[in-house]
Amino acid sequence: MASLTPSLPPLSLPSPPNKHTTTTNTVPTKPSSRPTSKPPSTASWIETLRSQIRSSHFHQAISTFVQMTANVQPDNFAYPAALKAATGLHDMDTGKQIHAGAVKLGFDSSSVTVANTLLNMYGKCGDIRDAAKVFDRIPQRDQVSWNSMISALCQFEEWELALDLFRQMGAEGQEPSSFTLVSVALACSNVGKRNGLRLGKQVHGYSLRVGDRKTFTNNALMAMYAKLGRIDDSKAVFGLFDECDMVSWNTMISSFSQNDRFFEAVTFFKLMVSEGIKPDGVTISSVLPACSHLELLDIGREIHAYVLRNDGLIANSYVGSALVDMYCNCRQVESGRRVFDGILDRKLALWNAMLAGYTQNGFYENALRLFTEMVDASGLFPNPTTISSVLPACVHCIAFSDKQAKLKFPCFS
């Protein structure tokens, strides 16, 4: 997998100093009167590594690890730190070189901490095969080993394999943690409604039996039920929260909107605001479609004002698209166009929202002119949503019964 950051120079790990090698000086040297500084210990090198990683200074951490290997032999605490730095850089080539060093010292199989960090590195850097090889070589897998492998399989959308591994985990007597349940709930939501719901209820039942009331576990269960179309079950989980976070509210509001329960989406949004929680971009882009379908223009305008008061929200392409859609669906096309014009970085979704707004309100020639502008000026390539918005304009616009059509709209020539 290509690195997401500028690649480092090839990592050259020198062999550790040989303690048995002696050197002889042919010229006697006079003892120095200066005090000699003690070289850094392994522990001090590791502390430096960890400090750099905590500060997300991953390039520096890799350089520190290279310097360390030139002076002392890294131990099973140094390798996990170096691997975390490679993971932070999404640099699998460097990670593989560090892995090779760990193999030479036997840490990949003798240290479960090193093996787990390798698993995490390969999973996040995009090599599921090497992750599986590392997992298979771990003689005594702990909870982190299982969680890392299940999470990696979910990341690659290998849902069935993730569930098979979860079953194997139970068969080997390893108790799942909250992190396990989160990954498995995600897998359940992607294997079809029948099997997903059956397995998902078992996961939910287990979390209740062990008293797992963690917010992130309940958020995962809510999202699972919502994706499987069980909104009332999702709502029931929400009611069990001791304390909701932003993800909890957003999951519930988006679940209602996506399942056409628009009134409840708006009701939950009002409740969220009344509890003093500030909506973010996900909240706004989830509740605006509900306002659009219910034609709640006043609430939509209040949300728009909130967006303008909070820098950065209007730049969110989902928020901008949802605002345009809301205004156009409430027959306020000019307001929708003002939102569109105020956004400089226009993603395809924003163009599609404005095109659909023009078409559904009968502004067919405006739609075709905007489509021409999109193709000529933005360089974006239309997707099926774009075409479905433009075609009605093509059918209705008188310009296309005119022999001057191609001159008016050269993008169709």
KAZI-V403392 format. One line per field, one symbol per residue. phi: phi as a letter, one per 30 degrees, with the letter a starting at -180 (. if undefined). burial: # if it has 9 or more other C-alpha atoms within 8 Angstrom, else .. Layout:
BEGIN
phi = ???
burial = ???
END
This chain:
BEGIN
phi = .dddbedddedccdddeddcdcbccdcdcdeddddddddededdddddedddddcicdddddddddddddcbddcdcddedddddddddhcdddedddeddddeciddcccdddddddedddddcjbdddddddeddddbdcededdddddddddchcddddddddddeddcicddcedddddddddddbcjdddddddddddddddddcidcddddddddeddddddicdddddddeddddaccededdddddddddcicddddddddddddddicddcddedddddedddddhcdddedddedddddcejdddddddedddedddddcicdddddddeddcdccdeddedddddddddcicddeddddddddddcdidcdceddddddeeddddddedccddedddbddcd
burial = ..#............#.........................#..##.###.##...###.##.###.###.###.#################.##.###.###...###.##.############.##..##.##..#..#.#.##########...##..##.##..##...#.#.############.###.###.##..##..##...##.#.############.##.###.##..#..#...##########...##.###.##..##.....#.#############.###..#..##..##....##################.##.###.##..#.....###########.#.###.#########......#...##.##.###..#.##....##..##...
END
